[in-house]
Amino acid sequence: MLAAALVLFRQPLSEWLWSGSRVQALLDEGDAALRAGRLENARLKFEAAQALDGDRSEARAGLARVANAALGQARAATQAGDFERARRAMALARELQAPRAETETVAGEMREREATRAGIAGLLQQAEAARAAHRLDGDANAALPLYQRVLALQPNRTEALEGREDALSELLQQARQALAAGELARGATLVAAAQSYDPGHVDLPEAQALLSRAIEQQRQRADADLRAQRLPQALAGYMAVQALAANDANQTAAAARGVEKIALAYAKQSRKLAGDFEFKQAEAALAMARELAPQSAEVREAGEYLERTQKNRGQRSGVAASPQNRQRAQALLAEMARAEARGDWIEPPGDSAYDKLRAAQSLAPSDPAVDAAARRLLPAVRGCFESELRGNRPRSAHACYDAWQALDSDSPGLPAARRRLAQSWVSVGAERLGTGDVAYAREALRRARSLDASAPGLGQLQARVDSVRTP
């Protein structure tokens, strides 16, 4: 039984012994560092020991001794005139919660000696002269930094408090004037500077409100530029908002959304330019889109579309068109125009506008007239789709949709067009079923399902059609 108990508790016992020895080693190392005056190192050792075993009083006592030693170092450094070292020691004493009364005594001695060394009266005179010359901020010899030096040594010095108050009022007046003149960056810089000196200054809320309104107006101007497709101006506006409103989550988020929309607009531009074989401009627009939204799926697809279009164009341009081929291509373009006038976009096979164009492209791929016809046909097909859809003629709209898809299978507008066409089939099919046209309703079901199996109302139309008995 004893053997079993030893086996059971061997691991926890070994861990306890190791932990205890490690804690003692840390305590010894902390004592050695404290005796050598390495207070930060001693602090780390005692804190590590306390973390391993919070019940050991030696660690807490060691930290208290470090705090008292830090006060001693601060006092000695103050007497030696080493105020930087005194401030570091004082900071350590405060962090370790040295006795408050003794801490304040040493801090007071340090401020008095430093004030004597610095020459408070001279600092105040320099600050007043700088304020009179309207040199309020920007370098160590400006009014506000000088007042801050005085107040760091003598926090209740009346002349410094009043001088800083007046200097900040003037600084905020300059901020308001800058904002009124549309100088947002300068206004924001001045407001931020004033806040850093005195977050509770009486004039600060008004200046902050003016700045917020100016930033909002800047974002609204950027929104308007984006709607008008003035993309460079919109981008500059959104970037200004992001720089000026770094601490305003709502404004920075709105600006980020605007930048993303600009990226998508550049991607759309790139696709259009590529479709018109304007490859240099398409590449420039794509580069902007990639810079603004490198992870965007739409931007990636625009790049893939540009590559495919360039490749296809290169393959076509390698085919030399003979005079006979060019003549035959011109005849095919005339036939395409007649098919277009009849609305034969994709049907009948071989005689549709689409087929005539493809035949002309195979004969004279580099002919300017063929390129012009290709560029003209796609907008015409899209217009046909919209017109027929508005007229609740889904059959005709479907033919235009098929032609659109055949001409530009990568068009970003196709998914939405497909959903709208499916909904049109469902709506018109339900209406025709109400008049007893079951055959049309069945066609509508089949067509709608092929376009969008989740189209709203599709299930209800199916149920109605199923409930009709076929004679």
C-alpha positions in Angstrom: 0.0 0.0 0.0 2.8 2.4 0.8 4.5 1.5 -2.5 1.2 2.4 -4.3 1.0 5.7 -2.5 4.5 6.6 -3.5 3.8 5.7 -7.1 0.6 7.8 -7.0 2.2 10.9 -5.5 5.7 10.7 -6.9 5.1 13.1 -9.8 3.2 15.8 -7.9 5.8 15.6 -5.1 8.7 16.0 -7.5 7.0 19.0 -9.1 6.4 20.6 -5.7 10.1 20.1 -4.7 11.3 21.5 -8.0 8.9 24.5 -7.7 10.1 25.2 -4.1 13.7 25.1 -5.0 13.2 27.4 -8.0 11.3 29.9 -5.8 14.1 29.9 -3.3 16.7 30.4 -6.1 14.7 33.4 -7.4 14.5 34.9 -3.9 18.3 34.5 -3.4 19.0 36.1 -6.8 16.6 39.0 -6.0 18.5 39.6 -2.7 21.8 39.6 -4.5 20.6 42.1 -7.1 19.1 44.3 -4.4 22.4 44.4 -2.5 24.2 45.3 -5.8 21.7 48.2 -6.4 20.3 46.5 -9.6 16.7 47.4 -8.6 14.9 46.5 -11.8 16.6 43.1 -11.9 15.7 42.5 -8.2 12.1 43.5 -9.0 11.9 40.9 -11.8 13.3 38.1 -9.6 10.9 38.8 -6.7 7.9 39.1 -9.1 8.9 35.8 -10.7 9.1 34.1 -7.3 5.7 35.5 -6.4 4.2 34.2 -9.6 5.4 30.7 -8.9 4.2 30.7 -5.2 1.9 33.5 -4.2 1.9 32.3 -0.6 5.6 33.1 0.0 5.8 36.2 2.1 9.5 36.6 1.3 8.6 37.7 -2.3 6.3 40.4 -1.1 8.8 41.6 1.5 11.5 41.7 -1.2 9.4 43.9 -3.5 8.8 46.3 -0.5 12.5 46.5 0.1 13.0 47.3 -3.6 10.5 50.1 -3.4 12.3 51.6 -0.4 15.6 51.2 -2.1 14.2 53.0 -5.1 13.2 55.9 -2.9 16.7 56.0 -1.5 18.2 56.1 -5.0 15.8 58.9 -6.0 16.9 60.9 -3.0 20.6 60.3 -3.7 20.3 61.1 -7.4 18.3 64.3 -6.6 21.1 65.5 -4.2 23.7 64.7 -6.9 21.7 66.7 -9.5 21.1 63.6 -11.7 17.4 64.3 -12.2 16.9 61.9 -15.0 18.1 59.0 -12.8 16.0 60.4 -10.0 12.9 60.3 -12.1 13.5 56.7 -13.1 14.0 55.6 -9.5 10.9 57.6 -8.5 8.8 55.9 -11.2 9.9 52.5 -9.9 9.0 53.4 -6.3 5.5 54.5 -7.4 5.0 51.3 -9.4 5.9 49.2 -6.4 3.6 51.3 -4.1 6.2 52.7 -1.8 4.8 54.6 1.2 2.9 57.6 -0.1 4.0 60.1 2.4 7.7 59.4 1.9 7.2 59.2 -1.9 5.7 62.7 -2.0 8.4 64.1 0.2 11.2 62.8 -2.1 9.2 64.0 -5.2 8.9 67.5 -3.7 12.6 67.7 -2.9 13.3 66.6 -6.5 11.0 69.3 -8.0 12.5 72.0 -5.8 16.1 71.2 -6.6 15.3 70.8 -10.4 13.4 74.1 -10.4 16.4 75.8 -8.7 18.8 74.3 -11.2 16.5 75.1 -14.2 15.8 78.7 -13.2 12.0 78.9 -13.1 11.9 82.7 -13.4 14.0 82.5 -16.6 11.8 79.8 -18.1 8.7 81.9 -17.4 10.3 85.0 -19.0 11.2 82.9 -22.1 7.7 81.5 -22.3 6.1 85.0 -22.0 8.4 86.3 -24.8 7.5 83.4 -27.0 3.8 83.8 -26.4 4.0 87.5 -27.2 5.7 86.6 -30.5 2.9 84.1 -31.2 5.4 81.2 -31.1 3.1 78.9 -29.3 4.2 75.4 -30.2 6.5 73.4 -32.5 9.8 73.5 -30.8 11.3 73.3 -27.3 11.6 77.1 -27.1 8.0 77.8 -27.9 5.6 79.1 -25.2 3.6 75.9 -24.4 6.6 73.5 -24.1 8.3 76.1 -21.7 5.1 76.4 -19.6 5.0 72.6 -19.4 8.6 72.5 -18.1 7.7 74.9 -15.4 4.5 73.0 -14.4 6.4 69.7 -14.3 8.6 71.2 -11.6 6.0 73.4 -9.9 2.5 72.1 -10.8 0.7 74.9 -9.0 2.8 77.8 -10.3 0.1 80.4 -11.1 2.0 82.3 -13.8 2.6 79.1 -15.7 -1.0 77.9 -15.4 -2.4 81.3 -16.6 0.2 81.6 -19.4 -0.6 78.1 -20.6 -4.3 78.8 -20.5 -3.9 82.0 -22.6 -1.5 80.3 -25.1 -3.9 77.4 -25.6 -6.8 79.8 -26.2 -4.8 81.4 -28.9 -3.7 78.1 -30.4 -7.3 76.9 -30.6 -8.3 80.2 -32.2 -5.7 79.4 -34.9 -7.2 75.9 -35.2 -10.7 77.4 -35.8 -9.4 79.8 -38.4 -7.6 77.0 -40.2 -10.7 74.8 -40.2 -12.9 77.7 -41.5 -10.3 78.2 -44.3 -10.5 74.5 -45.3 -7.0 73.8 -43.9 -8.1 70.5 -42.3 -4.7 69.0 -41.7 -3.4 72.1 -40.0 -6.5 72.5 -37.9 -6.4 68.9 -36.8 -2.8 69.2 -35.8 -3.5 72.3 -33.7 -6.5 70.7 -32.0 -4.4 67.6 -31.2 -1.6 69.7 -29.8 -4.0 71.7 -27.5 -5.5 68.4 -26.2 -2.0 67.0 -25.4 -1.3 70.1 -23.2 -4.6 70.3 -21.4 -7.5 67.9 -22.3 -9.8 69.9 -20.1 -9.3 73.3 -21.7 -12.5 75.3 -21.8 -12.2 76.1 -25.6 -11.3 72.5 -26.6 -14.9 71.0 -27.1 -15.9 73.7 -29.5 -12.8 73.2 -31.6 -13.2 69.4 -31.6 -16.8 69.8 -32.7 -15.7 72.1 -35.6 -13.1 69.5 -36.6 -15.6 66.7 -36.5 -18.0 68.7 -38.8 -15.1 69.5 -41.2 -14.1 65.8 -41.4 -17.8 64.8 -42.0 -18.0 67.4 -44.8 -14.8 66.1 -46.3 -16.2 62.6 -46.3 -19.4 63.8 -47.9 -17.5 65.5 -50.7 -15.6 62.3 -51.3 -18.9 60.4 -51.5 -20.1 62.9 -54.1 -16.9 62.5 -56.1 -17.3 58.8 -56.0 -20.9 59.0 -57.2 -19.8 61.2 -60.1 -16.9 58.8 -60.9 -14.3 61.4 -60.0 -12.1 58.6 -58.6 -8.8 60.4 -58.0 -10.6 63.2 -56.1 -12.7 60.7 -54.1 -9.6 58.8 -53.2 -7.8 61.9 -52.0 -10.8 62.8 -49.9 -11.2 59.4 -48.2 -7.5 59.2 -47.5 -7.7 62.7 -45.8 -10.5 61.5 -43.7 -8.5 58.4 -42.6 -5.6 60.6 -41.7 -7.6 63.2 -39.8 -10.0 60.9 -38.0 -7.7 58.1 -36.8 -9.5 58.0 -33.5 -13.0 58.1 -34.9 -14.0 54.5 -35.7 -17.1 55.4 -37.6 -15.4 57.9 -39.9 -12.4 55.7 -40.6 -14.8 52.7 -41.3 -16.8 54.8 -43.7 -13.7 56.1 -45.5 -12.4 52.5 -45.8 -15.7 51.4 -47.4 -15.3 54.4 -49.8 -11.8 53.3 -50.8 -13.0 49.8 -51.4 -15.8 51.1 -53.7 -13.1 53.1 -55.6 -11.1 49.9 -56.1 -14.2 48.2 -57.5 -14.8 51.1 -59.8 -11.3 50.9 -61.1 -11.7 47.2 -61.6 -14.9 47.8 -63.6 -13.1 50.5 -65.6 -10.3 48.0 -66.4 -12.8 45.4 -67.6 -14.5 47.9 -69.9 -11.3 49.2 -71.3 -10.1 45.6 -71.9 -13.3 44.8 -73.7 -12.5 47.8 -76.0 -8.9 46.5 -76.4 -7.5 49.6 -74.7 -5.0 47.4 -72.8 -2.6 50.1 -71.6 -5.4 52.1 -69.9 -6.9 48.8 -68.6 -3.6 47.9 -67.0 -3.4 51.3 -65.3 -6.9 51.1 -63.9 -6.2 47.5 -62.7 -3.0 48.6 -61.0 -5.0 51.2 -59.0 -7.6 48.6 -58.1 -4.9 46.2 -56.9 -3.2 48.9 -54.8 -6.4 49.8 -53.0 -7.9 46.3 -52.6 -5.3 43.6 -53.3 -7.5 40.9 -51.7 -10.7 41.7 -53.5 -12.3 38.9 -55.5 -13.7 41.4 -58.0 -10.2 42.9 -58.6 -8.7 39.5 -59.1 -11.4 38.6 -61.6 -10.8 41.9 -63.5 -7.1 40.9 -63.8 -8.0 37.5 -65.1 -10.4 39.0 -67.6 -7.7 41.4 -68.8 -5.2 38.5 -69.3 -7.7 36.4 -71.2 -8.7 39.3 -73.4 -5.1 40.2 -74.2 -4.4 36.6 -75.0 -7.4 36.2 -77.3 -6.6 39.5 -79.0 -3.0 38.4 -79.6 -4.2 35.2 -81.1 -6.6 37.0 -83.4 -4.1 39.6 -84.5 -1.8 36.9 -85.8 -4.3 36.0 -88.5 -3.8 38.0 -91.7 -7.0 38.9 -93.5 -7.0 38.6 -97.3 -8.9 41.2 -99.4 -11.5 38.5 -100.1 -11.9 37.7 -96.4 -12.3 41.4 -95.5 -14.9 41.8 -98.2 -16.8 38.7 -96.9 -16.5 40.1 -93.4 -18.1 43.3 -94.5 -21.0 41.4 -96.0 -21.4 39.4 -92.7 -21.5 42.7 -90.7 -24.3 43.9 -92.9 -26.2 40.6 -92.3 -25.5 41.1 -88.6 -27.1 44.5 -88.6 -30.2 43.1 -90.3 -30.4 40.3 -87.7 -30.0 42.8 -85.0 -32.8 44.9 -86.4 -35.1 41.8 -86.4 -34.1 41.1 -82.8 -32.4 37.8 -83.8 -29.6 38.1 -81.3 -28.8 34.4 -80.7 -31.4 32.5 -82.8 -31.8 31.1 -85.4 -28.4 29.3 -85.4 -26.2 30.5 -88.2 -28.4 33.5 -89.0 -28.3 35.3 -85.6 -26.5 38.6 -85.1 -24.1 36.8 -82.7 -23.2 34.1 -85.3 -22.7 36.6 -88.0 -20.3 38.6 -85.8 -18.3 35.5 -84.9 -18.1 34.5 -88.6 -16.8 38.0 -89.4 -14.2 37.8 -86.6 -12.9 34.5 -87.8 -12.3 36.0 -91.3 -10.9 39.4 -90.3 -10.1 39.5 -86.6 -8.0 42.7 -86.8 -10.4 44.6 -89.1 -11.4 47.9 -87.3 -15.0 47.6 -88.6 -15.2 44.1 -87.0 -13.9 45.4 -83.7 -16.3 48.3 -83.8 -19.2 45.9 -84.5 -18.2 43.8 -81.5 -18.0 46.8 -79.2 -21.4 48.0 -80.4 -23.2 44.7 -80.2 -22.6 44.1 -76.5 -24.2 47.3 -75.3 -27.1 46.8 -77.7 -27.7 43.3 -76.3 -27.7 44.6 -72.8 -30.1 47.3 -73.8 -32.3 44.7 -75.4 -32.3 42.6 -72.2 -33.4 45.6 -70.1 -36.1 46.7 -72.5 -37.7 43.3 -72.8 -37.5 42.7 -69.1 -39.2 46.0 -68.4 -41.9 45.0 -70.8 -42.5 41.6 -69.0 -41.5 39.7 -72.1 -39.2 37.0 -70.5 -38.9 35.0 -73.7 -37.3 37.9 -75.7 -35.4 39.0 -72.6 -34.0 35.4 -72.3 -32.8 35.5 -76.0 -31.0 38.8 -75.2 -29.6 37.4 -72.1 -28.2 34.4 -74.0 -26.5 36.7 -76.5 -25.1 38.8 -73.7 -23.6 35.7 -72.1 -22.2 34.5 -75.4 -20.5 37.8 -76.1 -19.1 38.5 -72.6 -19.4 35.5 -70.3 -17.3 37.3 -67.7 -19.5 40.3 -67.4 -20.0 41.3 -63.7 -23.6 42.2 -64.5 -24.6 38.7 -65.5 -25.4 37.1 -62.1 -27.8 39.9 -61.2 -29.4 39.8 -64.7 -29.9 36.0 -64.3 -31.7 36.4 -61.0 -33.9 39.2 -62.4 -34.8 37.1 -65.5 -35.7 34.1 -63.3 -38.0 36.3 -61.2 -39.6 37.6 -64.4 -40.3 34.1 -65.6 -41.9 33.2 -62.3 -44.1 36.4 -62.2 -45.3 36.2 -65.8 -45.7 32.4 -65.5 -48.0 32.8 -62.5 -50.0 35.5 -64.3 -50.4 33.3 -67.4 -51.4 30.3 -65.3 -54.2 32.4 -63.8 -55.6 32.8 -67.3 -55.4 29.0 -67.9 -52.1 28.9 -70.0 -50.6 25.9 -68.3 -48.1 25.2 -71.1 -46.6 28.7 -70.7 -46.5 28.2 -66.9 -44.6 25.0 -67.3 -42.1 26.6 -69.6 -41.7 29.4 -67.1 -41.0 26.9 -64.4 -38.4 25.2 -66.5 -36.7 28.4 -67.6 -36.7 30.0 -64.1 -35.3 26.9 -62.5 -32.5 26.7 -65.0 -31.5 30.3 -64.2 -32.0 30.4 -60.4 -33.3 27.4 -58.5 -33.9 29.5 -55.4 -35.9 32.3 -57.2 -38.6 33.7 -54.9 -42.1 32.3 -55.7 -40.7 29.3 -57.7 -42.0 26.7 -55.2 -45.5 28.3 -55.1 -45.7 28.3 -58.9 -44.6 24.7 -59.0 -47.3 23.7 -56.5 -50.0 25.6 -58.5 -48.9 23.9 -61.7 -48.9 20.5 -60.0 -52.4 21.0 -58.8 -53.7 21.6 -62.3 -55.0 18.3 -63.9 -53.8 17.8 -67.4 -56.8 17.0 -69.7 
